[in-house]
C-alpha cells in the first residue's frame, strides 16, 4: 500500500550536521501533515518537527533554531536539516505522514503512516 522510507542517519560529532530524508510511495491520493519524531534509548517517542500541507511548521523547544523541516510535494518527500547536533539528539528518527489513500480503488481514507526509522548518533 503506502510506504515511508527514511535515509540520512548516521554517526556525527557534536556540532555537526545531518540531513534526513523521507519519501512516501504507493497509492497516494494526497498527503496532509508530515512530521519527524524521535525516540532516544529509554525514553518516549517525541515530536521533533511538523509541517502542514500548506507549509506551516512547528518544532519541539529543544530543536528550535537548530533543525529545519521542509517538504517537496512533487516527490512526496519530507526532510529534516539538523545543525549543531549534540549528544542529546541521539535517537532513532521516524518519519510520519497523514496520507489519503484507498483500497482497491475504493474505500478512501486518511491515516497516519510511519517509516521504520533511521538512527542518528552524536558522539565524539
Beta strands, then each sheet from edge to edge (+ up, - down):
strand 1: 2-7
strand 2: 10-12
strand 3: 18-26
strand 4: 30-39
strand 5: 46-51
strand 6: 57-59
strand 7: 67-72
strand 8: 77-82
strand 9: 91-103
strand 10: 106-114
strand 11: 118-122
sheet 1: 1+ 3- 8+ 7-
sheet 2: 2+ 11+ 9- 4+ 5- 6+
sheet 3: 2+ 11+ 9- 10+
end
